[in-house]
């Protein structure tokens, strides 16, 4: 999954870069920057694939495209909030709530084989949840570890 790759590569890169400079801000800084970059990466998808992502939202919920755009904006705000030390704690709490909130949309998309990048191709289906659900909890643990504890 691309977001996991972005998260881990940025984390390792920030740690590697900062350890060879006077800029070394440590592990917590690297973890929050990595999450911020990953959130910016996923936010792009909310604008680029907004129609296909709207299909991930159950039929009974109105204004699907607007919700996708709103959640993309939220991800950008979370990315900024994690980068500011004075707002990091509360941003982390809000981000964890957000991550729990979007999990049902991912389950719905998997059950209905929705491809969030292309509506004309089927998504991976239920097998996707074997990765997505543990990944969601990994993200929650990441935010808790680097932003809240």
N, C-alpha and C positions, 0 to 999 in steps of 0.2 A: 504494500500500500504506500502510495506516494507521501501522504502526510507523515507517516512513521519515518520514512527515509529522510525527509526534510528535517524533522525534529532531531534525529540522531546525528545526521551529518553536521548540522549547524552547531549542535552541542559540542561535538568533538572538535570542530573547527575553531569555535570560540575558545575552548580550553587550550587547544594547541597554540593558537595565535597569542592569547593573553599570557601564557606562561613564558613566552620569549620576549615580552615587552615589559615596560613599566606600567602597563595598563592592567595588569592582572587584578581582576575584581573577584576571582574565585568561582567556585562551583555554583553557588546560588545565582550569581549574575548570568553565567553561561546557561543554566537551566531555564531562566526566565527569558533570555534573549532567544533561545531555541524555540520555546513555546510561542513567543511573539511572532517569530518568522513563520512558524507552522500555521498560526492563526491567519496571518496575512495571506499565506499561500491558499488556505482553504477559503478565505473570504473572496478571493478572485473567482473561485468556482461558483460562488453564490451569484455573481454578476454575469459570468460567462455562460453558465449552464442553468440560468434561473428557471426556464420553462421546464426542462427535464427534472430539475431538483424539486420543482413545485409538485410533480407527480408523486414524490415521496411522502407528501402530506395526505392523510386520509381524506376521502371524498367529502365527508360531512363538514370539514373545516373550510370556511370561505377565505377569500383573499390570499390564495396560496403564493402567488408570485410576490406579493407585497411582504408576506412573511419571510420568504427566502431573501429578499433584498434587506429587510430589517435585520435578519440574523447575520447576514454578511456585514452589515454596518456594526452590529454588536461585536462580531469577531475582530473587526478593526479597532474598536474601542477597547476590547480586552487586551489586544496586543499592545496598545499604547499604555494602558493601565499597568500591565506587568512590567513595563520598562521604567516606570516611575516608582522609586522606592517607597514614597509616602502613600501611594495608592495600591501597592502590590497586594497587601493582605486582603483588602475588601474586594479588589478585582478578582483575586483567587477564589474567594468564597462565591462571588457571583458567577465566575466561570465554571466552577464545579456544579452549581445549580443548573447552569445552561447545559453542561454536558449530560447531566441526568435527564434534562428535559428533551433533548433531541434524540435520545436513544430510541424511543418508540417510533420515530420517523424512519430510523435505520432498520428497525425490525419490520415495519410495514413495507418498506421498499424491498427488503429481502424476500418476504413472504409473497410479494406480488411480482418478483423478478424485474424490478424497475432499475434501469440503467441511468444513473443520475447525470451522465455525460451525453447520452444519446437515447432518446425515447424510441428510436426505431430498431434498437438492438436490445435483446433481453439481458437483464442483469444476472448476476451469478446465482441468485436464489438463496435458499436457506443455508447452504454451505458457507456463504459469506459471513453469516453470524458467528461461525466458529472462530473467525478472525476479529470481526467488528466488536462483538461484546467484550472480549478480553482487552482489545485495544482501547475501547472506551474507558474501561476501568484503569488501564495503564495510564491514560491521559489524566484521569481524576487523581490517581496516586502521584503522578508527576507534578501536577499543580499543587496538591497538598504539600508535597515534600519541598518544592522550591519556592512556594509563594506564601504558605500559611503557617506551617509548623514553627 
